[in-house]
Amino acid sequence: MTKEILQIESTNTKDFKNEILIGVREELKSFASSLHGSNEDQLLTREETAKMLSISLVTLWNWTRTDIIPAYRIGNKVRYKKSEVLTALKQMNKFSS
């Protein structure tokens, strides 16, 4: 195991503390943006999905049963991947050639 030594010169404690805080903030922002970047893989409830599509729960259930929109059962709850809902919506909105 090698030991690394960090030597700090020509800085006061206040400046050093601020530099550390700036680095930590940047890392936290990067981490937060990576979490938001996976927003499309977010799982939605039936209510959230129906609201996003502006449809009723009955219509959502029919679309789920006919495999228009894929759903996932987690325990006794049904969830939808936001990215898959958006993809299904795009497929539905394509005009027939």
Backbone as XML, in Angstrom:
<?xml version="1.0"?>
<chain id="A" units="angstrom">
  <residue number="1" name="MET">
    <atom name="N" x="0.848" y="-1.169" z="0.000"/>
    <atom name="CA" x="0.000" y="0.000" z="0.000"/>
    <atom name="C" x="0.896" y="1.236" z="0.000"/>
  </residue>
  <residue number="2" name="THR">
    <atom name="N" x="0.715" y="2.081" z="-1.003"/>
    <atom name="CA" x="1.543" y="3.283" z="-1.080"/>
    <atom name="C" x="0.836" y="4.435" z="-0.397"/>
  </residue>
  <residue number="3" name="LYS">
    <atom name="N" x="1.640" y="5.281" z="0.143"/>
    <atom name="CA" x="1.120" y="6.431" z="0.862"/>
    <atom name="C" x="1.302" y="7.672" z="-0.001"/>
  </residue>
  <residue number="4" name="GLU">
    <atom name="N" x="0.220" y="8.413" z="-0.228"/>
    <atom name="CA" x="0.310" y="9.630" z="-1.012"/>
    <atom name="C" x="0.339" y="10.822" z="-0.073"/>
  </residue>
  <residue number="5" name="ILE">
    <atom name="N" x="1.171" y="11.766" z="-0.411"/>
    <atom name="CA" x="1.311" y="12.958" z="0.422"/>
    <atom name="C" x="0.853" y="14.156" z="-0.389"/>
  </residue>
  <residue number="6" name="LEU">
    <atom name="N" x="0.020" y="14.965" z="0.218"/>
    <atom name="CA" x="-0.465" y="16.187" z="-0.406"/>
    <atom name="C" x="0.124" y="17.357" z="0.354"/>
  </residue>
  <residue number="7" name="GLN">
    <atom name="N" x="0.824" y="18.214" z="-0.354"/>
    <atom name="CA" x="1.446" y="19.363" z="0.277"/>
    <atom name="C" x="0.773" y="20.623" z="-0.259"/>
  </residue>
  <residue number="8" name="ILE">
    <atom name="N" x="0.273" y="21.447" z="0.631"/>
    <atom name="CA" x="-0.428" y="22.664" z="0.243"/>
    <atom name="C" x="0.383" y="23.862" z="0.716"/>
  </residue>
  <residue number="9" name="GLU">
    <atom name="N" x="0.664" y="24.722" z="-0.240"/>
    <atom name="CA" x="1.436" y="25.921" z="0.087"/>
    <atom name="C" x="0.729" y="27.146" z="-0.448"/>
  </residue>
  <residue number="10" name="SER">
    <atom name="N" x="0.984" y="28.249" z="0.125"/>
    <atom name="CA" x="0.494" y="29.557" z="-0.328"/>
    <atom name="C" x="-1.034" y="29.631" z="-0.402"/>
  </residue>
  <residue number="11" name="THR">
    <atom name="N" x="-1.703" y="29.053" z="0.558"/>
    <atom name="CA" x="-3.159" y="29.175" z="0.621"/>
    <atom name="C" x="-3.575" y="29.225" z="2.091"/>
  </residue>
  <residue number="12" name="ASN">
    <atom name="N" x="-4.654" y="29.935" z="2.335"/>
    <atom name="CA" x="-5.131" y="29.976" z="3.714"/>
    <atom name="C" x="-6.271" y="28.973" z="3.883"/>
  </residue>
  <residue number="13" name="THR">
    <atom name="N" x="-6.662" y="28.739" z="5.105"/>
    <atom name="CA" x="-7.677" y="27.716" z="5.379"/>
    <atom name="C" x="-9.021" y="28.050" z="4.733"/>
  </residue>
  <residue number="14" name="LYS">
    <atom name="N" x="-9.377" y="29.324" z="4.689"/>
    <atom name="CA" x="-10.654" y="29.717" z="4.098"/>
    <atom name="C" x="-10.685" y="29.396" z="2.593"/>
  </residue>
  <residue number="15" name="ASP">
    <atom name="N" x="-9.619" y="29.736" z="1.875"/>
    <atom name="CA" x="-9.543" y="29.441" z="0.443"/>
    <atom name="C" x="-9.533" y="27.938" z="0.192"/>
  </residue>
  <residue number="16" name="PHE">
    <atom name="N" x="-8.809" y="27.210" z="1.025"/>
    <atom name="CA" x="-8.743" y="25.759" z="0.891"/>
    <atom name="C" x="-10.124" y="25.140" z="1.093"/>
  </residue>
  <residue number="17" name="LYS">
    <atom name="N" x="-10.825" y="25.601" z="2.107"/>
    <atom name="CA" x="-12.175" y="25.109" z="2.389"/>
    <atom name="C" x="-13.096" y="25.405" z="1.211"/>
  </residue>
  <residue number="18" name="ASN">
    <atom name="N" x="-13.030" y="26.602" z="0.653"/>
    <atom name="CA" x="-13.874" y="26.968" z="-0.485"/>
    <atom name="C" x="-13.588" y="26.103" z="-1.712"/>
  </residue>
  <residue number="19" name="GLU">
    <atom name="N" x="-12.327" y="25.796" z="-1.958"/>
    <atom name="CA" x="-11.965" y="24.932" z="-3.087"/>
    <atom name="C" x="-12.555" y="23.531" z="-2.914"/>
  </residue>
  <residue number="20" name="ILE">
    <atom name="N" x="-12.493" y="23.021" z="-1.706"/>
    <atom name="CA" x="-13.073" y="21.705" z="-1.429"/>
    <atom name="C" x="-14.582" y="21.746" z="-1.635"/>
  </residue>
  <residue number="21" name="LEU">
    <atom name="N" x="-15.243" y="22.782" z="-1.130"/>
    <atom name="CA" x="-16.692" y="22.904" z="-1.289"/>
    <atom name="C" x="-17.086" y="23.003" z="-2.759"/>
  </residue>
  <residue number="22" name="ILE">
    <atom name="N" x="-16.333" y="23.748" z="-3.546"/>
    <atom name="CA" x="-16.618" y="23.865" z="-4.976"/>
    <atom name="C" x="-16.522" y="22.492" z="-5.650"/>
  </residue>
  <residue number="23" name="GLY">
    <atom name="N" x="-15.483" y="21.750" z="-5.319"/>
    <atom name="CA" x="-15.316" y="20.405" z="-5.879"/>
    <atom name="C" x="-16.438" y="19.472" z="-5.484"/>
  </residue>
  <residue number="24" name="VAL">
    <atom name="N" x="-16.845" y="19.521" z="-4.238"/>
    <atom name="CA" x="-17.936" y="18.661" z="-3.756"/>
    <atom name="C" x="-19.239" y="19.041" z="-4.453"/>
  </residue>
  <residue number="25" name="ARG">
    <atom name="N" x="-19.519" y="20.333" z="-4.598"/>
    <atom name="CA" x="-20.738" y="20.779" z="-5.282"/>
    <atom name="C" x="-20.770" y="20.288" z="-6.727"/>
  </residue>
  <residue number="26" name="GLU">
    <atom name="N" x="-19.636" y="20.394" z="-7.419"/>
    <atom name="CA" x="-19.572" y="19.933" z="-8.807"/>
    <atom name="C" x="-19.848" y="18.438" z="-8.904"/>
  </residue>
  <residue number="27" name="GLU">
    <atom name="N" x="-19.284" y="17.678" z="-7.993"/>
    <atom name="CA" x="-19.524" y="16.236" z="-7.989"/>
    <atom name="C" x="-20.992" y="15.916" z="-7.701"/>
  </residue>
  <residue number="28" name="LEU">
    <atom name="N" x="-21.591" y="16.638" z="-6.760"/>
    <atom name="CA" x="-23.003" y="16.414" z="-6.441"/>
    <atom name="C" x="-23.905" y="16.780" z="-7.614"/>
  </residue>
  <residue number="29" name="LYS">
    <atom name="N" x="-23.590" y="17.879" z="-8.307"/>
    <atom name="CA" x="-24.365" y="18.263" z="-9.490"/>
    <atom name="C" x="-24.249" y="17.204" z="-10.575"/>
  </residue>
  <residue number="30" name="SER">
    <atom name="N" x="-23.054" y="16.693" z="-10.766"/>
    <atom name="CA" x="-22.829" y="15.642" z="-11.753"/>
    <atom name="C" x="-23.625" y="14.386" z="-11.392"/>
  </residue>
  <residue number="31" name="PHE">
    <atom name="N" x="-23.602" y="14.031" z="-10.133"/>
    <atom name="CA" x="-24.350" y="12.864" z="-9.668"/>
    <atom name="C" x="-25.847" y="13.069" z="-9.849"/>
  </residue>
  <residue number="32" name="ALA">
    <atom name="N" x="-26.345" y="14.260" z="-9.496"/>
    <atom name="CA" x="-27.774" y="14.555" z="-9.629"/>
    <atom name="C" x="-28.199" y="14.526" z="-11.088"/>
  </residue>
  <residue number="33" name="SER">
    <atom name="N" x="-27.369" y="15.068" z="-11.973"/>
    <atom name="CA" x="-27.739" y="15.061" z="-13.393"/>
    <atom name="C" x="-27.728" y="13.646" z="-13.946"/>
  </residue>
  <residue number="34" name="SER">
    <atom name="N" x="-26.860" y="12.785" z="-13.439"/>
    <atom name="CA" x="-26.872" y="11.391" z="-13.896"/>
    <atom name="C" x="-28.139" y="10.681" z="-13.434"/>
  </residue>
  <residue number="35" name="LEU">
    <atom name="N" x="-28.658" y="11.065" z="-12.288"/>
    <atom name="CA" x="-29.918" y="10.484" z="-11.826"/>
    <atom name="C" x="-31.077" y="10.962" z="-12.683"/>
  </residue>
  <residue number="36" name="HIS">
    <atom name="N" x="-31.068" y="12.253" z="-13.033"/>
    <atom name="CA" x="-32.132" y="12.804" z="-13.860"/>
    <atom name="C" x="-32.012" y="12.329" z="-15.293"/>
  </residue>
  <residue number="37" name="GLY">
    <atom name="N" x="-30.820" y="11.998" z="-15.726"/>
    <atom name="CA" x="-30.626" y="11.499" z="-17.079"/>
    <atom name="C" x="-31.340" y="10.181" z="-17.292"/>
  </residue>
  <residue number="38" name="SER">
    <atom name="N" x="-31.490" y="9.386" z="-16.246"/>
    <atom name="CA" x="-32.201" y="8.117" z="-16.355"/>
    <atom name="C" x="-33.688" y="8.279" z="-16.083"/>
  </residue>
  <residue number="39" name="ASN">
    <atom name="N" x="-34.161" y="9.511" z="-16.195"/>
    <atom name="CA" x="-35.560" y="9.825" z="-15.934"/>
    <atom name="C" x="-36.503" y="9.048" z="-16.836"/>
  </residue>
  <residue number="40" name="GLU">
    <atom name="N" x="-36.076" y="8.757" z="-18.075"/>
    <atom name="CA" x="-36.957" y="8.044" z="-18.992"/>
    <atom name="C" x="-37.126" y="6.586" z="-18.594"/>
  </residue>
  <residue number="41" name="ASP">
    <atom name="N" x="-36.256" y="6.051" z="-17.764"/>
    <atom name="CA" x="-36.424" y="4.684" z="-17.279"/>
    <atom name="C" x="-37.185" y="4.656" z="-15.968"/>
  </residue>
  <residue number="42" name="GLN">
    <atom name="N" x="-37.749" y="5.786" z="-15.619"/>
    <atom name="CA" x="-38.536" y="5.909" z="-14.400"/>
    <atom name="C" x="-39.797" y="5.052" z="-14.519"/>
  </residue>
  <residue number="43" name="LEU">
    <atom name="N" x="-40.172" y="4.414" z="-13.430"/>
    <atom name="CA" x="-41.397" y="3.624" z="-13.405"/>
    <atom name="C" x="-42.561" y="4.518" z="-12.999"/>
  </residue>
  <residue number="44" name="LEU">
    <atom name="N" x="-43.634" y="4.427" z="-13.762"/>
    <atom name="CA" x="-44.823" y="5.237" z="-13.515"/>
    <atom name="C" x="-45.960" y="4.359" z="-13.015"/>
  </residue>
  <residue number="45" name="THR">
    <atom name="N" x="-46.800" y="4.926" z="-12.177"/>
    <atom name="CA" x="-48.005" y="4.219" z="-11.738"/>
    <atom name="C" x="-49.037" y="4.261" z="-12.862"/>
  </residue>
  <residue number="46" name="ARG">
    <atom name="N" x="-50.109" y="3.537" z="-12.708"/>
    <atom name="CA" x="-51.191" y="3.568" z="-13.695"/>
    <atom name="C" x="-51.754" y="4.975" z="-13.815"/>
  </residue>
  <residue number="47" name="GLU">
    <atom name="N" x="-51.939" y="5.620" z="-12.671"/>
    <atom name="CA" x="-52.517" y="6.967" z="-12.663"/>
    <atom name="C" x="-51.595" y="7.970" z="-13.360"/>
  </residue>
  <residue number="48" name="GLU">
    <atom name="N" x="-50.287" y="7.885" z="-13.060"/>
    <atom name="CA" x="-49.327" y="8.793" z="-13.682"/>
    <atom name="C" x="-49.261" y="8.584" z="-15.197"/>
  </residue>
  <residue number="49" name="THR">
    <atom name="N" x="-49.311" y="7.316" z="-15.611"/>
    <atom name="CA" x="-49.249" y="6.996" z="-17.040"/>
    <atom name="C" x="-50.493" y="7.501" z="-17.762"/>
  </residue>
  <residue number="50" name="ALA">
    <atom name="N" x="-51.665" y="7.256" z="-17.172"/>
    <atom name="CA" x="-52.913" y="7.720" z="-17.786"/>
    <atom name="C" x="-52.933" y="9.236" z="-17.877"/>
  </residue>
  <residue number="51" name="LYS">
    <atom name="N" x="-52.466" y="9.899" z="-16.842"/>
    <atom name="CA" x="-52.435" y="11.363" z="-16.851"/>
    <atom name="C" x="-51.468" y="11.875" z="-17.912"/>
  </residue>
  <residue number="52" name="MET">
    <atom name="N" x="-50.296" y="11.240" z="-18.027"/>
    <atom name="CA" x="-49.305" y="11.653" z="-19.019"/>
    <atom name="C" x="-49.865" y="11.515" z="-20.437"/>
  </residue>
  <residue number="53" name="LEU">
    <atom name="N" x="-50.648" y="10.477" z="-20.674"/>
    <atom name="CA" x="-51.213" y="10.226" z="-21.998"/>
    <atom name="C" x="-52.575" y="10.903" z="-22.196"/>
  </residue>
  <residue number="54" name="SER">
    <atom name="N" x="-53.105" y="11.481" z="-21.138"/>
    <atom name="CA" x="-54.440" y="12.115" z="-21.162"/>
    <atom name="C" x="-55.514" y="11.121" z="-21.594"/>
  </residue>
  <residue number="55" name="ILE">
    <atom name="N" x="-55.466" y="9.949" z="-20.975"/>
    <atom name="CA" x="-56.462" y="8.909" z="-21.239"/>
    <atom name="C" x="-57.018" y="8.417" z="-19.907"/>
  </residue>
  <residue number="56" name="SER">
    <atom name="N" x="-58.103" y="7.671" z="-19.985"/>
    <atom name="CA" x="-58.685" y="7.120" z="-18.763"/>
    <atom name="C" x="-57.933" y="5.853" z="-18.356"/>
  </residue>
  <residue number="57" name="LEU">
    <atom name="N" x="-58.166" y="5.432" z="-17.125"/>
    <atom name="CA" x="-57.553" y="4.190" z="-16.640"/>
    <atom name="C" x="-58.086" y="2.983" z="-17.411"/>
  </residue>
  <residue number="58" name="VAL">
    <atom name="N" x="-59.333" y="3.058" z="-17.837"/>
    <atom name="CA" x="-59.921" y="1.966" z="-18.621"/>
    <atom name="C" x="-59.203" y="1.838" z="-19.963"/>
  </residue>
  <residue number="59" name="THR">
    <atom name="N" x="-58.971" y="2.964" z="-20.630"/>
    <atom name="CA" x="-58.252" y="2.945" z="-21.904"/>
    <atom name="C" x="-56.833" y="2.426" z="-21.703"/>
  </residue>
  <residue number="60" name="LEU">
    <atom name="N" x="-56.178" y="2.875" z="-20.643"/>
    <atom name="CA" x="-54.829" y="2.395" z="-20.354"/>
    <atom name="C" x="-54.836" y="0.884" z="-20.151"/>
  </residue>
  <residue number="61" name="TRP">
    <atom name="N" x="-55.824" y="0.383" z="-19.433"/>
    <atom name="CA" x="-55.920" y="-1.058" z="-19.203"/>
    <atom name="C" x="-56.118" y="-1.800" z="-20.515"/>
  </residue>
  <residue number="62" name="ASN">
    <atom name="N" x="-56.961" y="-1.252" z="-21.404"/>
    <atom name="CA" x="-57.181" y="-1.885" z="-22.711"/>
    <atom name="C" x="-55.896" y="-1.896" z="-23.542"/>
  </residue>
  <residue number="63" name="TRP">
    <atom name="N" x="-55.175" y="-0.803" z="-23.533"/>
    <atom name="CA" x="-53.924" y="-0.730" z="-24.281"/>
    <atom name="C" x="-52.883" y="-1.677" z="-23.693"/>
  </residue>
  <residue number="64" name="THR">
    <atom name="N" x="-52.924" y="-1.877" z="-22.392"/>
    <atom name="CA" x="-52.001" y="-2.805" z="-21.750"/>
    <atom name="C" x="-52.351" y="-4.241" z="-22.128"/>
  </residue>
  <residue number="65" name="ARG">
    <atom name="N" x="-53.631" y="-4.560" z="-22.095"/>
    <atom name="CA" x="-54.080" y="-5.926" z="-22.433"/>
    <atom name="C" x="-53.781" y="-6.281" z="-23.884"/>
  </residue>
  <residue number="66" name="THR">
    <atom name="N" x="-53.853" y="-5.291" z="-24.766"/>
    <atom name="CA" x="-53.612" y="-5.549" z="-26.197"/>
    <atom name="C" x="-52.155" y="-5.299" z="-26.583"/>
  </residue>
  <residue number="67" name="ASP">
    <atom name="N" x="-51.285" y="-5.176" z="-25.598"/>
    <atom name="CA" x="-49.833" y="-5.008" z="-25.794"/>
    <atom name="C" x="-49.460" y="-3.770" z="-26.602"/>
  </residue>
  <residue number="68" name="ILE">
    <atom name="N" x="-50.274" y="-2.742" z="-26.532"/>
    <atom name="CA" x="-49.903" y="-1.471" z="-27.149"/>
    <atom name="C" x="-48.850" y="-0.799" z="-26.276"/>
  </residue>
  <residue number="69" name="ILE">
    <atom name="N" x="-49.044" y="-0.895" z="-24.973"/>
    <atom name="CA" x="-48.087" y="-0.351" z="-24.007"/>
    <atom name="C" x="-47.678" y="-1.480" z="-23.063"/>
  </residue>
  <residue number="70" name="PRO">
    <atom name="N" x="-46.359" y="-1.772" z="-22.983"/>
    <atom name="CA" x="-45.914" y="-2.837" z="-22.069"/>
    <atom name="C" x="-46.003" y="-2.390" z="-20.605"/>
  </residue>
  <residue number="71" name="ALA">
    <atom name="N" x="-46.343" y="-3.326" z="-19.767"/>
    <atom name="CA" x="-46.472" y="-3.047" z="-18.336"/>
    <atom name="C" x="-45.682" y="-4.080" z="-17.549"/>
  </residue>
  <residue number="72" name="TYR">
    <atom name="N" x="-45.373" y="-3.732" z="-16.322"/>
    <atom name="CA" x="-44.618" y="-4.612" z="-15.426"/>
    <atom name="C" x="-45.389" y="-4.760" z="-14.129"/>
  </residue>
  <residue number="73" name="ARG">
    <atom name="N" x="-45.516" y="-5.969" z="-13.688"/>
    <atom name="CA" x="-46.181" y="-6.224" z="-12.413"/>
    <atom name="C" x="-45.105" y="-6.362" z="-11.342"/>
  </residue>
  <residue number="74" name="ILE">
    <atom name="N" x="-45.228" y="-5.543" z="-10.325"/>
    <atom name="CA" x="-44.324" y="-5.593" z="-9.182"/>
    <atom name="C" x="-45.201" y="-5.863" z="-7.969"/>
  </residue>
  <residue number="75" name="GLY">
    <atom name="N" x="-45.165" y="-7.094" z="-7.516"/>
    <atom name="CA" x="-46.084" y="-7.498" z="-6.453"/>
    <atom name="C" x="-47.494" y="-7.462" z="-7.009"/>
  </residue>
  <residue number="76" name="ASN">
    <atom name="N" x="-48.364" y="-6.704" z="-6.369"/>
    <atom name="CA" x="-49.726" y="-6.574" z="-6.876"/>
    <atom name="C" x="-49.942" y="-5.232" z="-7.578"/>
  </residue>
  <residue number="77" name="LYS">
    <atom name="N" x="-48.857" y="-4.544" z="-7.908"/>
    <atom name="CA" x="-48.951" y="-3.239" z="-8.545"/>
    <atom name="C" x="-48.481" y="-3.322" z="-9.998"/>
  </residue>
  <residue number="78" name="VAL">
    <atom name="N" x="-49.069" y="-2.508" z="-10.853"/>
    <atom name="CA" x="-48.683" y="-2.437" z="-12.259"/>
    <atom name="C" x="-47.906" y="-1.142" z="-12.460"/>
  </residue>
  <residue number="79" name="ARG">
    <atom name="N" x="-46.769" y="-1.245" z="-13.145"/>
    <atom name="CA" x="-45.942" y="-0.074" z="-13.423"/>
    <atom name="C" x="-45.596" y="-0.044" z="-14.908"/>
  </residue>
  <residue number="80" name="TYR">
    <atom name="N" x="-45.308" y="1.158" z="-15.392"/>
    <atom name="CA" x="-44.956" y="1.377" z="-16.785"/>
    <atom name="C" x="-43.639" y="2.134" z="-16.840"/>
  </residue>
  <residue number="81" name="LYS">
    <atom name="N" x="-42.745" y="1.731" z="-17.763"/>
    <atom name="CA" x="-41.504" y="2.471" z="-17.965"/>
    <atom name="C" x="-41.818" y="3.681" z="-18.834"/>
  </residue>
  <residue number="82" name="LYS">
    <atom name="N" x="-41.412" y="4.836" z="-18.370"/>
    <atom name="CA" x="-41.706" y="6.073" z="-19.087"/>
    <atom name="C" x="-41.171" y="6.033" z="-20.519"/>
  </residue>
  <residue number="83" name="SER">
    <atom name="N" x="-39.964" y="5.523" z="-20.712"/>
    <atom name="CA" x="-39.369" y="5.459" z="-22.049"/>
    <atom name="C" x="-40.194" y="4.577" z="-22.976"/>
  </residue>
  <residue number="84" name="GLU">
    <atom name="N" x="-40.718" y="3.466" z="-22.456"/>
    <atom name="CA" x="-41.519" y="2.559" z="-23.279"/>
    <atom name="C" x="-42.880" y="3.160" z="-23.601"/>
  </residue>
  <residue number="85" name="VAL">
    <atom name="N" x="-43.433" y="3.916" z="-22.665"/>
    <atom name="CA" x="-44.710" y="4.592" z="-22.913"/>
    <atom name="C" x="-44.528" y="5.624" z="-24.024"/>
  </residue>
  <residue number="86" name="LEU">
    <atom name="N" x="-43.437" y="6.391" z="-23.965"/>
    <atom name="CA" x="-43.170" y="7.399" z="-24.994"/>
    <atom name="C" x="-42.931" y="6.748" z="-26.353"/>
  </residue>
  <residue number="87" name="THR">
    <atom name="N" x="-42.229" y="5.624" z="-26.373"/>
    <atom name="CA" x="-41.995" y="4.900" z="-27.625"/>
    <atom name="C" x="-43.312" y="4.380" z="-28.201"/>
  </residue>
  <residue number="88" name="ALA">
    <atom name="N" x="-44.159" y="3.824" z="-27.354"/>
    <atom name="CA" x="-45.458" y="3.320" z="-27.803"/>
    <atom name="C" x="-46.312" y="4.459" z="-28.352"/>
  </residue>
  <residue number="89" name="LEU">
    <atom name="N" x="-46.249" y="5.604" z="-27.691"/>
    <atom name="CA" x="-47.005" y="6.765" z="-28.148"/>
    <atom name="C" x="-46.533" y="7.203" z="-29.532"/>
  </residue>
  <residue number="90" name="LYS">
    <atom name="N" x="-45.229" y="7.203" z="-29.763"/>
    <atom name="CA" x="-44.689" y="7.560" z="-31.076"/>
    <atom name="C" x="-45.154" y="6.565" z="-32.135"/>
  </residue>
  <residue number="91" name="GLN">
    <atom name="N" x="-45.169" y="5.275" z="-31.788"/>
    <atom name="CA" x="-45.620" y="4.251" z="-32.728"/>
    <atom name="C" x="-47.091" y="4.441" z="-33.091"/>
  </residue>
  <residue number="92" name="MET">
    <atom name="N" x="-47.886" y="4.825" z="-32.103"/>
    <atom name="CA" x="-49.319" y="5.026" z="-32.334"/>
    <atom name="C" x="-49.561" y="6.236" z="-33.213"/>
  </residue>
  <residue number="93" name="ASN">
    <atom name="N" x="-48.692" y="7.226" z="-33.158"/>
    <atom name="CA" x="-48.895" y="8.467" z="-33.885"/>
    <atom name="C" x="-48.309" y="8.465" z="-35.285"/>
  </residue>
  <residue number="94" name="LYS">
    <atom name="N" x="-47.694" y="7.362" z="-35.701"/>
    <atom name="CA" x="-47.174" y="7.281" z="-37.061"/>
    <atom name="C" x="-48.338" y="7.134" z="-38.022"/>
  </residue>
  <residue number="95" name="PHE">
    <atom name="N" x="-48.264" y="7.873" z="-39.104"/>
    <atom name="CA" x="-49.306" y="7.776" z="-40.119"/>
    <atom name="C" x="-49.067" y="6.531" z="-40.977"/>
  </residue>
  <residue number="96" name="SER">
    <atom name="N" x="-50.138" y="5.886" z="-41.344"/>
    <atom name="CA" x="-50.022" y="4.715" z="-42.214"/>
    <atom name="C" x="-49.617" y="5.155" z="-43.609"/>
  </residue>
  <residue number="97" name="SER">
    <atom name="N" x="-48.722" y="4.414" z="-44.256"/>
    <atom name="CA" x="-48.286" y="4.762" z="-45.604"/>
    <atom name="C" x="-49.219" y="4.182" z="-46.628"/>
  </residue>
</chain>
